[in-house]
Amino acid sequence: MLVLGLGWLVLAPAAWSAAALTQVFRPEKLAELDQAITAAITNGDAPGAVVWIERHGTAYVKAYGQRAVTPAPEPMTTNTIFDAASLTKVLATAPAILWLVEQGKIGLDDPVSKHLPEFVGEDREAITVRLLLTHYSGLPSGLTRRDFNGYAGAIAQAVSERPNPAPGTTFRYSDVNFILLGEIVRRVSGQSLADFAREKFYEPLGMRQTRFLPPDDWRANIAPTERVGGTVLRGVVHDPTARRMGGVAGHAGLFTTVADTARFCRMMLNEGELEGRRVLKAETVKLMVSVQSPPGGSARRGLGWDIDSPYAGPRGKVLPLGSYGHTGWTGTSLWIDPFSKTFVLLYTNRNHPSGGNVVKLRSVVATLAAEAVVGFDFANVPGALPPLPANSRP
């Protein structure tokens, strides 16, 4: 694998040259991408960032700005560990559910109540595992009450949430959906989501710096997030609900690096296998990243993955419809294009120490990354999805 860029810390062949990069990516577009990220940092959108753009085993990897600004400044590095936030949904929870589907232990159209028997009444029986994964359950975006204690208290609150509107009718991105999915993994497998994901995915894929509840010796390499109660969170999950749940939840809690995430993306592009280790069947990956949301819906979602919704900004303006990805509240995002075999990772610490916004930057980076790709016609992509009719959007 060839990896080029400032500050790269991953293994690469000894015989590499800058000329090799130009065979895969246009240098003038990479320069524009560098300028866009640097400008965003200068404007206060985020203290720092790491970008990883890869196609056919060649990657452009670079760190920018600062990993921390308080209590002391630290430079960003390419091996910085980030609070992945909602990337937990697609790097842990959704693949865990699909692994259990492969084993016949869960059905996508099982009512949630089959696995969480207390989830009944007020139309809850109409909510299926598939509707949770596609965010068409009708459940609220977050827990409506915060007066719960610990993990068990959060689950008790989640199963008491009522769908409104009716299940299957409306797209609403919801952490509650994935809190419930994480609990389904725990009950069906008999393992915590953290243990299950580590055993089934991170260890086989060689993702050695990906886990829930990072140990203390990782702390110096973790990008801090917001200041809460006078303390800057570092190595403690930022999401308040996941934090109150003990740091392991289906919607948030995972920590990872761009290098580890790149390994996961390669597995996805290779339909479930990486370096001879298969973690999901090819047909499972194809199912995950195809449209699984109800026909006529305002958003096209895979099983956990975003395809075409109001949250799909990291696709940019060039990558085709039918590519897929996700974002995280802390400033992380990934987007994978199976047509050109390209993926774009932008990890930032945008909410350190008290705010920042990288929504626009995500789209700009993805657009420039696609424009940088040599030898692929993004204007004519066989198999890409057609745009949704304009009147189908809310």
PEGI-V272040 format. One record per run of one state. SS is the DSSP state (@ for helix, = for strand, . for the rest). FROM is the first residue (numbers start at 1). LEN is the number of residues. Records with the same first field share a line. If there is no record, write none. Layout:
SS: FROM-LEN + FROM-LEN
This chain:
.: 1-1 + 5-13 + 23-2 + 26-1 + 43-5 + 56-2 + 69-5 + 76-5 + 84-1 + 103-8 + 116-8 + 127-1 + 135-15 + 161-14 + 190-3 + 203-8 + 213-3 + 223-4 + 229-2 + 233-7 + 245-9 + 257-1 + 270-3 + 275-2 + 279-3 + 289-11 + 302-4 + 309-3 + 316-8 + 328-4 + 338-4 + 349-10 + 374-16 + 393-2
=: 2-3 + 25-1 + 48-8 + 58-11 + 74-2 + 81-3 + 111-1 + 128-1 + 211-2 + 222-1 + 227-2 + 231-2 + 254-3 + 273-2 + 277-2 + 300-2 + 306-3 + 324-4 + 332-6 + 342-7 + 373-1
@: 18-5 + 27-16 + 85-18 + 112-4 + 124-3 + 129-6 + 150-11 + 175-15 + 193-10 + 216-6 + 240-5 + 258-12 + 282-7 + 312-4 + 359-14 + 390-3
